[in-house]
Amino acid sequence: MNFDPSSIATTGAIALFTLSAAGSALGSGLASSAAIGAWKKCFAQNKPAPFNVLTFVGAAMTNTLYGMVLMIVIIGKVNNTALSIAAPAAWALLAVCVFIGLIIGLAAWTQARASACACDAQCETGQGFANYLAAVGIIEGVTIFVFIFSLLVLDNFFKAVP
């Protein structure tokens, strides 16, 4: 079989985005379920249900954005350069994109697990919002590091392609 190298590279970019978005989807679903359960406890006890837990529900969604930006950068470099990407380089890029997407997606899922605990704790105690947000934000920091490192690696990749 003969595959077009630019199609392989584009497939990698799409895989990166898809895996990032899958982590965000799974994560926001997990955090949403926790928020609904925590709110139910509040309602059952005739306590006000804190609206600020929606911050935790949406935390994992940023990972979709990081994946989308990386996908756009990669597709732009593939389509808007005069570079002729060799097939081995395109396959390598596909593999790198899959790993980046997996890391970003897993970070979204772990962020949502922490967010789920934060939803429960916030609704139960009504205290500690800033502490919970800081803990969730540290996991966001991992994603930001991966995002920035990926931009640097991808930039060097396209500079090195003959």
N, C-alpha and C positions, 0 to 999 in steps of 0.2 A: 504494500500500500504506500501511496505517496501523499503525504499531507502537506498542505501549504503552511510554511513556518509562521506566517503572520496569523493564520487561523488558530494555530496551536497556542501562540502567545496570547491572543484575544480570549481563547478558552480559559487560559490560566487566570486572566484578569476577571473573567466572569465567575470562575470558581472561587476566587478570593472574595469577591463581593457576596456570593451566595452563601458561603460558609460563615462569613461575618454576620450576615442577615439572619441565618438560621440560629446562630447563638443568641442574637438579640430577640428573635421571636420566641425561642424556648425560654429565655431569661425573663422577658416581659410577661410571658404567660405564668411563669412560676411566681414572680413578684406580685402579679395581679391577684392570683389565687390567695396568696398570703394576706394581701391587703383586704380582700373581701372577707376572709375568715376573721381577721382582726377587727374589722368594722362590725361584723356580726356580733362578736363578743361585746363590743361597746353598746350596740343597740339592745342586746339582751340584758345588759346591766343598766340601761337608761342613762348611759354616759354619752357625751358628744363624740362623734367619730371624727378624729382629726383628718382634715383634708390634706395636710402636708405629707402624708404617706405616699401620695401620688408622685412625689419627687423620687421615691425609691422604686416605684413601679416603672418610671420612665428612664431610670439610670442606664439600663442595659441597651437602650435604643441608640445611644451615641455610637456604639460599635458598628452599626449599619452604616453610619455616616463615614466613619474611617475607612471601611471597606469600599464604599462608593467612591470616595476621593481617590483611593489607590487604583481602583479599576479605571477611572477616568484618566488618570495620569498614564497608566500603562497603555491603554488603548490609544491615547493621544500620541504617545511616543512611537507606538507601532505604526500608526496611520500617518503621522505628520513628519516622519523623517525619511530621508533618502536611504536609510540603512536597509540593507538586505540581510535579514536575520537568517542565519544558517539553522537548519533543522535541529542539530544538537543543542544549540543555544536556546531555541524556542522550547524544546522539551525541558531543558533546565529551568527556564523561566516558569513554565507550567508547574513544575514540582515546587519551586520556591513559592509561587502564588498559593498553592494548596496549603503549604505549611503556614504561611502568613495568615491565610483565612481561618485555618484551624485555631491558631493561637488567639486571634481576635475573637472568634466565636466562643472559644472556651473561656476567655476572660469575661465575656458578656454573661455567660452562664454562671460563673463563680460570683460575679458581681450581683447577679440576681439572687443567688442563694443568700448572700449577706444582706441584700435588700429585703428579702423575705423575713429574715430575723429582725431587721430594723423595723419593719411594718408592725410585727407582733409586739415588739418592745415598746414602740412609740404609743400604740393604742392601749397597751396595758398600763403603762406608767404615766404617759403624758409628758415624759421628760426625756432628755438626752438626744434631741433631734440633731444638734450640731455634732455630737460625738458619733452618732450613727452615720451621718452624712460624711464625716471625715474618713471613717472606716471604708465606706463604699467608694469614696474618692480615691483612696490608695489603690484600689483595684483598677480604677479608671486610669491611674498613673501608669500602670503596667501597659495598658493598651496604647496610651500616648507614646510611651517609649518604643513599643513595637512599631507603631505608625511612623514615627520619625526615623527610626533605624531602617525601616522598609523603604522609605523615600530615598534615603542615602544609598542603600544597596541597589535599588532600582536605577537610580541616576548613574551610579558607577557601572552597572550592567550595560546600560545603553551606550555609555561612553566607550566601553570595551568591545562592543560588537563591531566587527570589521565592516 
